[in-house]
């Protein structure tokens, strides 16, 4: 997972971290085709439709936030909301999913952790940067998707379970994706439904320093990519469908599942619920961590090459150079400031006045919560808040767009306005 999970992470991997490269700073996917509106019929509508693009904004240096611990589970890697329910669901790295009941409103909310609704720990290996890496619900709340490292091999698995009321039907297991992986690091792990209703899946380059297998730049490999599939409409012998507008949908120039490539360890990505922009935190090798912004208006990253392993953030890696049309990150920071980026979310809630439209993120090793504002591909504001979360492994949004931060040591923290 993150770089802390055993010093394997200190080399720039941080099990749950990433690293990617982008364009000239404008987030433009040069050489790619913008997806036409209405060109697909999504199999699963988006789960992130709420939130307002008009959320009030204030200068970041006028905003203070607090991280309030509201629950504790064992080594959480993800927290998601189930559509139609106030209950949150936490993924534990060992392979369990626990419900967290939420009652009340505002700062008076209370949180109660329940017994696991799913336990696949016998099938999960959680050493290195591996484990149950993420979970996600379908838009109707009827299907739970899981992304985990299969024991004992560590190969990546994405699977689906049917929900039976508030419980998981463990007998409904359906494997969607199986990817061979030879190293215990750089696994990616994110699952998220995009605004288009398709399921996006992050896979790191497979591990080993410097991408020894060359997966990042190989469009015929699934590792080192963000994939895009239609899990509700299997076709052509697969357990899923291939959206017709995927950049390599015909399979000739690349694997049909690939949405974008050239990532090292995308730990985490998210979609701005107000405009659909795709944001990626990509964990670096030895020197640089990066944040990539892929505007929906420019194709949302369709066919984009984020540069790894030719580039580490905006810097040539071991004699490499930015590929033609390569998309450079909108923001980077050196290992003087941290060791493994934890990608976050664009804030669209209302509990922290003025923060609307800011991208929240952090670093697993440093733990401080940070924010950016970006205009037309340029960072206009940057802020490191006083709020701190040790072993900052992930961020999450609830149905109202309020944000939580997770510590791999167990704590789940709600972000509030300080004071």
N, C-alpha and C positions, 0 to 999 in steps of 0.2 A: 504494500500500500504506500503510505507515504514514506518519505526518506527515513523516517525514524524507525520503521519496523525493521530494525536490525542492521543499521549501518549500510546495508545494501543500498539504502536510500541516499546516503550521504554522497554518493557519486553523481547525484543529479537526477536520480530516478524518483525517489520518494514514492514508492509503490503506487500511490494514488496520485501521482503528479503527471505533468505533461511537458511537451515542448513543441512549438511549431513556428513556422515562418509565414510571412504574408507578403503583401504588395508594397507599394511605395508609401504606405501609411494611410492611404485613403480607404482601405478595406475593400478595394475594388477587385473583383475576380477577373483579372485581365484574361482575355482569350476564351471566356466561358459564355454560355448563353443564359440569359435570364429566363427563369421559368415563367411561362405564361399563366396568368390567372385563370383558374377554371380548367386547366389543361389535364387535371387528373381528378379522379373520383376517389378520395381517400377512403381506406377501409376502416379507419378508426379516427373520428374527429379529435381535434386538439383538446387536451385537458387544461389548457392554460389560457382560457379566453377572457377571464376577468382582469381587472386592473385598468387603470386609466392613463392614456398618453398625456393627459392634461394635469397629472399630479404636480402640485406646486413645487417649484425649485427655489433653492436659496444657495448662496455661496457655501462651498463645503467647509470653509474655515469658520463658519457661523454655526455649524451643526455639531452637537455632541451626542454620542450614542452610548448605550449601556448594554452589556451582555448579561442577561439574567438567567441563571440556570433554572430550568423548569422540570427536568427529568434526568434520569440516569439509566443507561442500559450498558450491556457489555460490548465494548469496542464497536460503536456504531460507525457505519460507513455511509448511510443514506437515511433520509427521512422524507416521506412522501405523504400527500393527502389522497384519500380515496374519494373520487367524485361522488357528490351526493351525501357525504358523511362528514361530520366534524372530527372524526377520528383520524389521527396521524398514525403512520406505520413506520417503524424503525427497522432497518436492516442491521443485524449484528454480523460482524466479519466472520464469525465461526460458522454461520449458516442458518441463523434463525431470524424470523420476522416477528416483531412484537407490536401489538396495537397500543396506542397511547390515547386514552379517552380525554377529551378536552371539554370542559364545562365552564360556563361564565363568559364574560366579555372583557376586552381590554386587559389591563394589568391585573385584574381580579380573576383571570382564567386560572383554573386548576388542571393539573395533568396527572393521570393515573396510568402507570405502565401495567399492561396485562400479560397473561401467559402467552407463549408463542402461538401464533396461528399457523406457522409453518416452521418445520425444523428439518433441514436437509444437511445437517452438519456431518452426517456419516458419509456424504458424497462430496464434501467440500474440503479442499486443502487450504489452510490459512497461514502458510509460512511465507517468508519473503514479502512480496507485495500482493499476495494472492488472498482469496477468500470470497465471501459473498460481497460483491463489489457494488451492486446497485439493485434497486427494485423500481417498478413503475406499474401503474394501473391503466387499464384502458379507459376511454372516456366515459363509458357507462358503469365503470367500477366492477364489471363482471369478470375481468381477467387480470391476474397478477403476473407480471413478467419479472424474471430474475436473471441476473448476469453473475456467473460465479466461476471459480476455478475448480475443475473436476479433480477429485482425489482418485488415485495418487499422482496422476500425470501432470496436473496443473493446466491442462488444456482449457481453453475458454469454452463456456457453454452459455447459451441464451435459451431460456425455456419459458413456457407459459403454464399457469395453473388456473382452473376455473374457480371462482368464488361461489360458495354455497351459503348464502346469507352473509353472516359475519365471519365465517370460517373458510379456510382454503380446502378444496377437495383435493387431497393429496394423491388420489388415484387418477387425477385428470392430467398428470404431467405430460406435456407435449414439447419435445425438443425442437427448437427452431434453428439453431445455429451451433455448429461444432467446429472449432478452429484449433489446430495443433499449435502448441507453443512450447519452445525448448528451454526457456529461462524463467526464473521465478519473479522477474520484475518487468516493468513497463507493460502493464496489462490494460491500461485505460479502465473501462468498466462502466461508463455512463450509459444509461438508457433514458430516452426522452422522446415523447411524441412531439413532433413539430406542429406548427400552425397549419400545415397541410394535412395533418392526420396520420402521417406515416411515422414509423418507429425508427429513430436514429440510434446507432450503437457505436460507441467509441472503443477502438482496439489500439493499444500501443504497438510499438514496433517489434515487440516480442522479447525485448531485453538483450542484455549483453552490451557492453560499452560501445558507443558509436554506431549502433545498428549494423552488426557484423553480417547479417543476412541480406542487407540492402532492401528491407521491406518498405521503408518509407517512400522510396521513389519508384517502387515496382507496382504499377497499377494492376498487375495480375495477382498480387498478393492481397489478402484481407487484412493482415497486420499493418500497423502504421496508418490506419484509415479511420474515417467516420463513415459508417455504412447507413443506408436508408432502404428499408424494406416495408412491405405491406403484410403484416402478420395475419390479417383477417381474410386474405384471399390467396391461398396457396395456388401455385401453378407450376407447370413444367416439371413435375416431380419434386419440387422443393416444398418445404413446410411453410413457405411464405411466397408472396408475389413480389415481382420487381416493378416498381413504378415506371411507367413508360418514359418519363422525362429524366430518369437517372442518366448521368453523363455517359456511362458505358453500358446502357441498357441492353445493347445487342451483343455484349460480351467480346467484341472484336479488339478494342483498344485497351480494355481493362475488365476487371470483374464487374458484372452487372450490379452487384450490391453496393459498389463504391460510390459515395457521394463526394468526398474530398479526400486528399491524401497528403503525404509529407508531414505527418505528425509523429512525435516521439512518444509521448505519454500523456494524452489529453485527459487531465484530471481536474477538472470537470468542465462540461459545456452546458449551456442553457440557452433558451430562447427568451428574448424580451417579449413579455406578454402583451405589450402595447403595440409593437410594430413588427415582431417576428424576426428581428436581427438575431443572428447566431453569434454567441460569445464563447470562446474557448480559452481555458488556461492550459498551457502546454509546458510540462516540466522539462527543464533544460538538462544538458549534459554536465559540464563542469563549471560553467561561468554565467550563463544567462537564463533567466526565466521569462516567459512571454505571455501576453494576452492578445488574442486575435479577435477582431470584430469583423463579421461577414454580413453586411447589410442585406436585408431581405429584398430591398429595391434593386440590388445589383446581383440578384440570383441566390443569395443566402449561402454562398460557398459552393454552388454547383460546379463540380469539376475542378475546384481550386487546388493548387499545389502550395502547401504551406512551408515547403523548403527542406525539411529534415530528410536526409542527413547531409545535405549540401550546406545548409545554414543552421546556425544555432541562434534563434531570434534574428536580429539584423546583421549577424556577424558570420562570415564564411567559416565553415567547420572543416578543419583539416584539409585546407586547400580547395574547398568547394567554392561555389558561387551561386548566386540566386538564380534558379531556373527561369527560363523564358516564361513570362507571365506570372512568376511566383508572387505570392501574397505575403508581404511582410507584416509583422505584428504591429498593432496600434500602440502597444506599450511593452516595455521590457524593464527588467531590473537585474542587477548583478548579484553575485553571491556574497557581496559585502552587505546586502540587505536581507538575505534569507537563503534558503537552499532548495525549496520545492514549492512552486506555486499551487495554491488551491483555488481553482476557478470558482466563480460565484454567480451572482444574479444581478440583473438590473432591478433596482428597487421601484416597485409600483404600489406599495402599500400606503397607509395613512397614519400609522402610529408614530412615524418619525418625520415631523413637518420639515419641508424643504429638501428632503433627500430624493424626491422623485426624479427618475431618469438617471441616477448615478449607478455605476456598476460597482458592486461590492465584491471584494475578493480578499485573499490573505495569503499567508505562507505557512506551511506546516511547521517549519522549524522556529520561525519568529513568533507567530501567533497573533500579532497585531492585526486588527481589522482595518482594511484600506478601501478607498473609493476613488473612482475616476469619473470625470465627465468628458465626453468625446463629442466634438462637433465636426462634421464633414471629414472624418478620419483623423483629426488632430486632437490630442489631449489638451483640453483647456483648463482643467483643474485636477489636482491630485491631493489626496489627504490621507494621512495615517492617523487614525483615531486612538484615543487612550484605551478604548476597550480592547480586551485581550482574551484569547481562548487558546490554552495550551493544546498542542498536537491538533491543530485546526485541520480537520480532514475533509469537511464538506459544508456546503450551504444548502438551505432548503426554503421553499415558499409554501405557505398554506393557501387556502382557497381565496383569501382576501389579499394576497400579495405580501403578507407580513413574512419576515425573514427569520430563519433560525440558523445557528452555527453549531456544528458538531465537533466534539473532541474525541479523538480515537481512544482517549483514556476513559471515556464513558459519559461525559456530560453533554446534555442537549441544552442549548442556550437560545432564548428568545431575544431578538434585538429590539430595543426600545429607545425612545428619546431619553437622554440622561437628565436627571433632575426630578 
